[in-house]
Amino acid sequence: MALVLVVEDEVDLNNLIRDQLHAAGHEVEQAFDGRGALAKVEKEAPDLVILDWMLPDLDGLAVCRRLRENHLMPIIMLTARTDEIDRVLGLEVGADDYVPKPFSMRELLARTRAALRRVALDSQRGEGGLAAGPAPITHGPLRVDPGSHEVSLEGQPLALTPKEYELILLFASYPGRAFSRDFLLERLWTDDYEGLDRTVDTHVRRLRRKLGHVGEQIVTVWGVGYRFVP
Ligand code: CA
């Protein structure tokens, strides 16, 4: 089962969610404000974060944005502000899902289960996955095979550089999610000395060109970075 971090300043609600997650077999850590949440994530590395929008210090949006600078774990936001949902999902902030308040515990648990299932599928694709090898990811004509490191378009193999391969693997693994240039630099260029924003832009531009019309599905997120919208 998973380690879930619950971030909610209303103590009764936080405890209620904790108890339900325990009953479903999960381990739970709790935080009651934004800064506490950031500290807990660094210390405990949870598999999933349930994050309330309204928090006393840093609000849920700021927390989500900060977490997305370094972390890929699913984030489910709790919010009463359904008018702002588009901002919360993917584009600006990078949450994976949201549950509108007031919500039923049953719905929250179902969303939690679904998010964790997606993570399990992702890790099967990654290193140390199934004995049969990680499963290929397909989006329409695009096929990325993490087992053989091969990428093909309509059945035709593409010649990608290692960085281009890592970029398309990340995009294809997390469709819809916005990645900041900083995140991409830090994750893909860790051992390189040239850590420049335009390094990312240059590689994305080349990757787009090689992907033909699928390249148009790598969308620029203004002021943030890129996301893949298959
Ligand atoms: Ca709250």
py3Dmol code that shows the C-alpha trace and the ligand (Angstrom):
import py3Dmol

protein = """\
ATOM      1  CA  MET A   1       0.000   0.000   0.000  1.00  0.00           C
ATOM      2  CA  ALA A   2       0.973   3.619  -0.342  1.00  0.00           C
ATOM      3  CA  LEU A   3       2.204   6.475   1.829  1.00  0.00           C
ATOM      4  CA  VAL A   4      -0.219   9.376   1.474  1.00  0.00           C
ATOM      5  CA  LEU A   5       0.359  12.927   2.730  1.00  0.00           C
ATOM      6  CA  VAL A   6      -2.836  14.752   3.716  1.00  0.00           C
ATOM      7  CA  VAL A   7      -2.555  18.546   3.744  1.00  0.00           C
ATOM      8  CA  GLU A   8      -5.578  20.266   5.307  1.00  0.00           C
ATOM      9  CA  ASP A   9      -5.689  22.850   8.084  1.00  0.00           C
ATOM     10  CA  GLU A  10      -9.099  21.784   9.381  1.00  0.00           C
ATOM     11  CA  VAL A  11      -7.909  19.259  11.906  1.00  0.00           C
ATOM     12  CA  ASP A  12     -11.145  17.254  12.088  1.00  0.00           C
ATOM     13  CA  LEU A  13     -11.299  16.869   8.328  1.00  0.00           C
ATOM     14  CA  ASN A  14      -7.623  16.009   8.114  1.00  0.00           C
ATOM     15  CA  ASN A  15      -8.089  13.313  10.772  1.00  0.00           C
ATOM     16  CA  LEU A  16     -11.188  11.984   9.061  1.00  0.00           C
ATOM     17  CA  ILE A  17      -9.323  11.579   5.772  1.00  0.00           C
ATOM     18  CA  ARG A  18      -6.426   9.980   7.634  1.00  0.00           C
ATOM     19  CA  ASP A  19      -8.726   7.429   9.277  1.00  0.00           C
ATOM     20  CA  GLN A  20     -10.375   6.520   5.993  1.00  0.00           C
ATOM     21  CA  LEU A  21      -7.021   6.071   4.274  1.00  0.00           C
ATOM     22  CA  HIS A  22      -5.829   3.918   7.177  1.00  0.00           C
ATOM     23  CA  ALA A  23      -8.960   1.807   6.836  1.00  0.00           C
ATOM     24  CA  ALA A  24      -8.152   1.386   3.143  1.00  0.00           C
ATOM     25  CA  GLY A  25      -4.733   0.080   4.128  1.00  0.00           C
ATOM     26  CA  HIS A  26      -2.554   3.123   3.449  1.00  0.00           C
ATOM     27  CA  GLU A  27       0.084   4.762   5.585  1.00  0.00           C
ATOM     28  CA  VAL A  28      -0.632   8.429   6.259  1.00  0.00           C
ATOM     29  CA  GLU A  29       1.371  11.530   7.096  1.00  0.00           C
ATOM     30  CA  GLN A  30      -0.390  14.785   7.948  1.00  0.00           C
ATOM     31  CA  ALA A  31       0.415  18.449   7.431  1.00  0.00           C
ATOM     32  CA  PHE A  32      -1.717  21.396   8.511  1.00  0.00           C
ATOM     33  CA  ASP A  33      -0.211  24.247   6.515  1.00  0.00           C
ATOM     34  CA  GLY A  34       1.699  24.829   3.301  1.00  0.00           C
ATOM     35  CA  ARG A  35       5.208  25.048   4.678  1.00  0.00           C
ATOM     36  CA  GLY A  36       4.634  21.960   6.768  1.00  0.00           C
ATOM     37  CA  ALA A  37       3.528  20.162   3.610  1.00  0.00           C
ATOM     38  CA  LEU A  38       6.706  21.092   1.729  1.00  0.00           C
ATOM     39  CA  ALA A  39       8.848  19.898   4.637  1.00  0.00           C
ATOM     40  CA  LYS A  40       6.952  16.600   4.921  1.00  0.00           C
ATOM     41  CA  VAL A  41       7.338  15.868   1.238  1.00  0.00           C
ATOM     42  CA  GLU A  42      11.109  16.337   1.433  1.00  0.00           C
ATOM     43  CA  LYS A  43      11.353  14.186   4.547  1.00  0.00           C
ATOM     44  CA  GLU A  44       8.876  11.394   3.810  1.00  0.00           C
ATOM     45  CA  ALA A  45       8.708  11.252  -0.020  1.00  0.00           C
ATOM     46  CA  PRO A  46       5.000  10.288  -0.105  1.00  0.00           C
ATOM     47  CA  ASP A  47       3.541   8.341  -3.024  1.00  0.00           C
ATOM     48  CA  LEU A  48       0.609  10.740  -3.286  1.00  0.00           C
ATOM     49  CA  VAL A  49      -0.420  14.103  -1.849  1.00  0.00           C
ATOM     50  CA  ILE A  50      -3.984  15.164  -1.042  1.00  0.00           C
ATOM     51  CA  LEU A  51      -3.764  18.940  -0.934  1.00  0.00           C
ATOM     52  CA  ASP A  52      -6.390  21.426   0.173  1.00  0.00           C
ATOM     53  CA  TRP A  53      -6.495  24.738  -1.690  1.00  0.00           C
ATOM     54  CA  MET A  54      -7.250  26.932   1.333  1.00  0.00           C
ATOM     55  CA  LEU A  55      -4.360  26.816   3.773  1.00  0.00           C
ATOM     56  CA  PRO A  56      -3.219  29.441   6.268  1.00  0.00           C
ATOM     57  CA  ASP A  57       0.263  30.311   5.005  1.00  0.00           C
ATOM     58  CA  LEU A  58       1.153  29.125   1.507  1.00  0.00           C
ATOM     59  CA  ASP A  59      -2.058  28.179  -0.276  1.00  0.00           C
ATOM     60  CA  GLY A  60      -2.504  24.885  -2.087  1.00  0.00           C
ATOM     61  CA  LEU A  61      -1.716  26.419  -5.463  1.00  0.00           C
ATOM     62  CA  ALA A  62       1.648  27.703  -4.278  1.00  0.00           C
ATOM     63  CA  VAL A  63       2.416  24.387  -2.613  1.00  0.00           C
ATOM     64  CA  CYS A  64       1.509  22.459  -5.748  1.00  0.00           C
ATOM     65  CA  ARG A  65       3.643  24.699  -7.915  1.00  0.00           C
ATOM     66  CA  ARG A  66       6.604  24.319  -5.565  1.00  0.00           C
ATOM     67  CA  LEU A  67       6.247  20.540  -5.391  1.00  0.00           C
ATOM     68  CA  ARG A  68       6.155  20.308  -9.169  1.00  0.00           C
ATOM     69  CA  GLU A  69       9.619  21.871  -9.357  1.00  0.00           C
ATOM     70  CA  ASN A  70      11.087  18.611  -8.086  1.00  0.00           C
ATOM     71  CA  HIS A  71       8.459  15.904  -7.761  1.00  0.00           C
ATOM     72  CA  LEU A  72       6.319  13.720  -9.984  1.00  0.00           C
ATOM     73  CA  MET A  73       4.029  12.066  -7.442  1.00  0.00           C
ATOM     74  CA  PRO A  74       0.301  12.492  -8.048  1.00  0.00           C
ATOM     75  CA  ILE A  75      -1.356  15.457  -6.362  1.00  0.00           C
ATOM     76  CA  ILE A  76      -5.105  15.550  -5.770  1.00  0.00           C
ATOM     77  CA  MET A  77      -6.426  18.986  -4.864  1.00  0.00           C
ATOM     78  CA  LEU A  78      -9.429  19.622  -2.665  1.00  0.00           C
ATOM     79  CA  THR A  79     -11.245  22.773  -3.557  1.00  0.00           C
ATOM     80  CA  ALA A  80     -14.554  24.559  -3.249  1.00  0.00           C
ATOM     81  CA  ARG A  81     -13.540  26.892  -6.089  1.00  0.00           C
ATOM     82  CA  THR A  82     -14.706  24.946  -9.110  1.00  0.00           C
ATOM     83  CA  ASP A  83     -14.431  28.099 -11.251  1.00  0.00           C
ATOM     84  CA  GLU A  84     -10.649  27.824 -11.051  1.00  0.00           C
ATOM     85  CA  ILE A  85     -10.291  24.139 -11.849  1.00  0.00           C
ATOM     86  CA  ASP A  86      -8.699  24.695 -15.246  1.00  0.00           C
ATOM     87  CA  ARG A  87      -5.838  26.498 -13.557  1.00  0.00           C
ATOM     88  CA  VAL A  88      -5.361  23.726 -11.067  1.00  0.00           C
ATOM     89  CA  LEU A  89      -5.155  20.860 -13.494  1.00  0.00           C
ATOM     90  CA  GLY A  90      -1.965  20.562 -15.458  1.00  0.00           C
ATOM     91  CA  LEU A  91      -1.442  23.888 -17.046  1.00  0.00           C
ATOM     92  CA  GLU A  92      -0.454  26.384 -14.445  1.00  0.00           C
ATOM     93  CA  VAL A  93      -0.129  24.402 -11.291  1.00  0.00           C
ATOM     94  CA  GLY A  94       0.352  20.747 -12.147  1.00  0.00           C
ATOM     95  CA  ALA A  95      -2.164  18.856 -10.019  1.00  0.00           C
ATOM     96  CA  ASP A  96      -3.325  15.511 -11.421  1.00  0.00           C
ATOM     97  CA  ASP A  97      -6.874  15.574 -10.237  1.00  0.00           C
ATOM     98  CA  TYR A  98      -9.224  17.504  -8.006  1.00  0.00           C
ATOM     99  CA  VAL A  99     -12.140  16.705  -5.766  1.00  0.00           C
ATOM    100  CA  PRO A 100     -14.668  19.488  -5.270  1.00  0.00           C
ATOM    101  CA  LYS A 101     -15.675  20.328  -1.713  1.00  0.00           C
ATOM    102  CA  PRO A 102     -17.874  19.206  -0.116  1.00  0.00           C
ATOM    103  CA  PHE A 103     -16.986  15.683  -1.137  1.00  0.00           C
ATOM    104  CA  SER A 104     -17.849  12.168  -0.089  1.00  0.00           C
ATOM    105  CA  MET A 105     -15.059  10.112   1.434  1.00  0.00           C
ATOM    106  CA  ARG A 106     -15.973   7.424  -1.039  1.00  0.00           C
ATOM    107  CA  GLU A 107     -15.220   9.688  -3.968  1.00  0.00           C
ATOM    108  CA  LEU A 108     -11.913  10.838  -2.497  1.00  0.00           C
ATOM    109  CA  LEU A 109     -10.857   7.218  -1.931  1.00  0.00           C
ATOM    110  CA  ALA A 110     -11.842   6.296  -5.485  1.00  0.00           C
ATOM    111  CA  ARG A 111      -9.744   9.169  -6.900  1.00  0.00           C
ATOM    112  CA  THR A 112      -6.859   8.171  -4.638  1.00  0.00           C
ATOM    113  CA  ARG A 113      -7.062   4.593  -5.847  1.00  0.00           C
ATOM    114  CA  ALA A 114      -7.131   5.689  -9.493  1.00  0.00           C
ATOM    115  CA  ALA A 115      -4.124   7.993  -9.065  1.00  0.00           C
ATOM    116  CA  LEU A 116      -2.105   5.288  -7.319  1.00  0.00           C
ATOM    117  CA  ARG A 117      -2.998   2.798 -10.025  1.00  0.00           C
ATOM    118  CA  ARG A 118      -1.568   5.159 -12.638  1.00  0.00           C
ATOM    119  CA  VAL A 119       1.652   5.424 -10.635  1.00  0.00           C
ATOM    120  CA  ALA A 120       1.885   1.646 -10.416  1.00  0.00           C
ATOM    121  CA  LEU A 121       1.550   1.417 -14.190  1.00  0.00           C
ATOM    122  CA  ASP A 122       4.246   4.054 -14.607  1.00  0.00           C
ATOM    123  CA  SER A 123       6.681   2.238 -12.348  1.00  0.00           C
ATOM    124  CA  GLN A 124       6.097  -0.999 -14.236  1.00  0.00           C
ATOM    125  CA  ARG A 125       7.289   0.869 -17.273  1.00  0.00           C
ATOM    126  CA  GLY A 126      10.371   2.160 -15.488  1.00  0.00           C
ATOM    127  CA  GLU A 127      13.480   0.444 -14.269  1.00  0.00           C
ATOM    128  CA  GLY A 128      13.116  -2.741 -12.267  1.00  0.00           C
ATOM    129  CA  GLY A 129       9.613  -3.267 -13.558  1.00  0.00           C
ATOM    130  CA  LEU A 130       7.893  -6.439 -14.678  1.00  0.00           C
ATOM    131  CA  ALA A 131       9.962  -9.434 -15.656  1.00  0.00           C
ATOM    132  CA  ALA A 132       8.461  -9.184 -19.128  1.00  0.00           C
ATOM    133  CA  GLY A 133       9.969  -5.713 -19.455  1.00  0.00           C
ATOM    134  CA  PRO A 134       8.390  -2.281 -19.246  1.00  0.00           C
ATOM    135  CA  ALA A 135       5.341  -1.854 -21.445  1.00  0.00           C
ATOM    136  CA  PRO A 136       5.493   0.449 -24.452  1.00  0.00           C
ATOM    137  CA  ILE A 137       3.517   3.690 -24.277  1.00  0.00           C
ATOM    138  CA  THR A 138       1.410   4.586 -27.277  1.00  0.00           C
ATOM    139  CA  HIS A 139      -0.415   7.807 -28.098  1.00  0.00           C
ATOM    140  CA  GLY A 140      -1.990   7.554 -31.536  1.00  0.00           C
ATOM    141  CA  PRO A 141       0.806   7.021 -34.090  1.00  0.00           C
ATOM    142  CA  LEU A 142       3.513   7.577 -31.468  1.00  0.00           C
ATOM    143  CA  ARG A 143       5.044   4.587 -29.718  1.00  0.00           C
ATOM    144  CA  VAL A 144       7.725   4.849 -27.026  1.00  0.00           C
ATOM    145  CA  ASP A 145       9.297   1.609 -25.884  1.00  0.00           C
ATOM    146  CA  PRO A 146      11.212   2.032 -22.604  1.00  0.00           C
ATOM    147  CA  GLY A 147      12.472  -1.545 -22.859  1.00  0.00           C
ATOM    148  CA  SER A 148      14.371  -1.068 -26.101  1.00  0.00           C
ATOM    149  CA  HIS A 149      14.597   2.771 -25.944  1.00  0.00           C
ATOM    150  CA  GLU A 150      12.971   2.855 -29.370  1.00  0.00           C
ATOM    151  CA  VAL A 151      10.551   5.506 -30.522  1.00  0.00           C
ATOM    152  CA  SER A 152       8.476   5.106 -33.638  1.00  0.00           C
ATOM    153  CA  LEU A 153       5.939   7.138 -35.540  1.00  0.00           C
ATOM    154  CA  GLU A 154       3.355   5.247 -37.583  1.00  0.00           C
ATOM    155  CA  GLY A 155       5.613   2.219 -37.336  1.00  0.00           C
ATOM    156  CA  GLN A 156       8.699   4.062 -38.606  1.00  0.00           C
ATOM    157  CA  PRO A 157      11.591   4.171 -36.121  1.00  0.00           C
ATOM    158  CA  LEU A 158      12.858   7.661 -35.233  1.00  0.00           C
ATOM    159  CA  ALA A 159      16.503   8.524 -34.678  1.00  0.00           C
ATOM    160  CA  LEU A 160      16.508  10.478 -31.434  1.00  0.00           C
ATOM    161  CA  THR A 161      19.399  11.646 -29.302  1.00  0.00           C
ATOM    162  CA  PRO A 162      19.455  10.352 -25.709  1.00  0.00           C
ATOM    163  CA  LYS A 163      18.089  13.691 -24.401  1.00  0.00           C
ATOM    164  CA  GLU A 164      15.314  13.755 -26.991  1.00  0.00           C
ATOM    165  CA  TYR A 165      14.429  10.209 -26.001  1.00  0.00           C
ATOM    166  CA  GLU A 166      14.274  11.147 -22.309  1.00  0.00           C
ATOM    167  CA  LEU A 167      12.092  14.142 -23.129  1.00  0.00           C
ATOM    168  CA  ILE A 168       9.559  12.192 -25.162  1.00  0.00           C
ATOM    169  CA  LEU A 169       9.511   9.382 -22.582  1.00  0.00           C
ATOM    170  CA  LEU A 170       8.689  11.885 -19.856  1.00  0.00           C
ATOM    171  CA  PHE A 171       6.045  13.668 -21.946  1.00  0.00           C
ATOM    172  CA  ALA A 172       4.438  10.419 -23.085  1.00  0.00           C
ATOM    173  CA  SER A 173       4.426   9.035 -19.537  1.00  0.00           C
ATOM    174  CA  TYR A 174       2.645  12.095 -18.155  1.00  0.00           C
ATOM    175  CA  PRO A 175       0.293  13.332 -20.878  1.00  0.00           C
ATOM    176  CA  GLY A 176      -1.310  16.648 -20.044  1.00  0.00           C
ATOM    177  CA  ARG A 177       1.114  17.579 -17.308  1.00  0.00           C
ATOM    178  CA  ALA A 178       3.040  20.832 -17.579  1.00  0.00           C
ATOM    179  CA  PHE A 179       6.780  20.600 -16.966  1.00  0.00           C
ATOM    180  CA  SER A 180       8.752  23.718 -16.151  1.00  0.00           C
ATOM    181  CA  ARG A 181      12.076  24.358 -17.858  1.00  0.00           C
ATOM    182  CA  ASP A 182      13.745  24.204 -14.438  1.00  0.00           C
ATOM    183  CA  PHE A 183      12.272  20.788 -13.772  1.00  0.00           C
ATOM    184  CA  LEU A 184      13.378  19.454 -17.156  1.00  0.00           C
ATOM    185  CA  LEU A 185      16.857  20.918 -16.757  1.00  0.00           C
ATOM    186  CA  GLU A 186      17.288  19.446 -13.337  1.00  0.00           C
ATOM    187  CA  ARG A 187      15.940  16.047 -14.252  1.00  0.00           C
ATOM    188  CA  LEU A 188      17.531  15.536 -17.653  1.00  0.00           C
ATOM    189  CA  TRP A 189      20.684  17.570 -17.466  1.00  0.00           C
ATOM    190  CA  THR A 190      21.880  16.690 -13.952  1.00  0.00           C
ATOM    191  CA  ASP A 191      25.413  15.800 -14.963  1.00  0.00           C
ATOM    192  CA  ASP A 192      25.861  18.569 -17.508  1.00  0.00           C
ATOM    193  CA  TYR A 193      27.547  21.902 -16.960  1.00  0.00           C
ATOM    194  CA  GLU A 194      25.406  23.853 -19.433  1.00  0.00           C
ATOM    195  CA  GLY A 195      22.273  24.442 -17.415  1.00  0.00           C
ATOM    196  CA  LEU A 196      20.451  27.005 -19.495  1.00  0.00           C
ATOM    197  CA  ASP A 197      16.765  27.461 -20.200  1.00  0.00           C
ATOM    198  CA  ARG A 198      17.461  27.636 -23.891  1.00  0.00           C
ATOM    199  CA  THR A 199      19.104  24.208 -23.731  1.00  0.00           C
ATOM    200  CA  VAL A 200      15.653  22.817 -23.016  1.00  0.00           C
ATOM    201  CA  ASP A 201      14.053  24.928 -25.740  1.00  0.00           C
ATOM    202  CA  THR A 202      16.603  23.805 -28.309  1.00  0.00           C
ATOM    203  CA  HIS A 203      16.067  20.128 -27.564  1.00  0.00           C
ATOM    204  CA  VAL A 204      12.298  20.468 -27.559  1.00  0.00           C
ATOM    205  CA  ARG A 205      12.442  22.263 -30.896  1.00  0.00           C
ATOM    206  CA  ARG A 206      14.509  19.461 -32.459  1.00  0.00           C
ATOM    207  CA  LEU A 207      12.280  16.817 -30.919  1.00  0.00           C
ATOM    208  CA  ARG A 208       9.163  18.527 -32.272  1.00  0.00           C
ATOM    209  CA  ARG A 209      10.655  18.599 -35.756  1.00  0.00           C
ATOM    210  CA  LYS A 210      11.501  14.896 -35.657  1.00  0.00           C
ATOM    211  CA  LEU A 211       7.995  14.052 -34.449  1.00  0.00           C
ATOM    212  CA  GLY A 212       6.330  15.724 -37.424  1.00  0.00           C
ATOM    213  CA  HIS A 213       2.653  16.453 -36.816  1.00  0.00           C
ATOM    214  CA  VAL A 214       2.824  14.739 -33.397  1.00  0.00           C
ATOM    215  CA  GLY A 215       5.407  17.388 -32.503  1.00  0.00           C
ATOM    216  CA  GLU A 216       2.611  19.950 -32.476  1.00  0.00           C
ATOM    217  CA  GLN A 217       1.176  18.097 -29.489  1.00  0.00           C
ATOM    218  CA  ILE A 218       4.128  19.269 -27.400  1.00  0.00           C
ATOM    219  CA  VAL A 219       2.611  22.566 -26.398  1.00  0.00           C
ATOM    220  CA  THR A 220       4.399  25.575 -24.981  1.00  0.00           C
ATOM    221  CA  VAL A 221       2.964  26.659 -21.634  1.00  0.00           C
ATOM    222  CA  TRP A 222       3.582  30.361 -21.496  1.00  0.00           C
ATOM    223  CA  GLY A 223       5.923  31.371 -18.683  1.00  0.00           C
ATOM    224  CA  VAL A 224       6.277  27.759 -17.516  1.00  0.00           C
ATOM    225  CA  GLY A 225       7.604  25.258 -20.019  1.00  0.00           C
ATOM    226  CA  TYR A 226       6.000  22.469 -21.987  1.00  0.00           C
ATOM    227  CA  ARG A 227       3.340  19.841 -21.879  1.00  0.00           C
ATOM    228  CA  PHE A 228       2.307  17.000 -24.148  1.00  0.00           C
ATOM    229  CA  VAL A 229      -1.356  16.997 -25.179  1.00  0.00           C
ATOM    230  CA  PRO A 230      -1.985  13.850 -27.241  1.00  0.00           C
TER     231      PRO A 230
END
"""
ligand_1 = """\
1
CA
Ca -8.527 24.234 4.427
"""
view = py3Dmol.view(width=600, height=400)
view.addModel(protein, "pdb")
view.setStyle({"model": 0}, {"cartoon": {"style": "trace"}})
view.addModel(ligand_1, "xyz")
view.setStyle({"model": 1}, {"stick": {}})
view.zoomTo()
view.show()
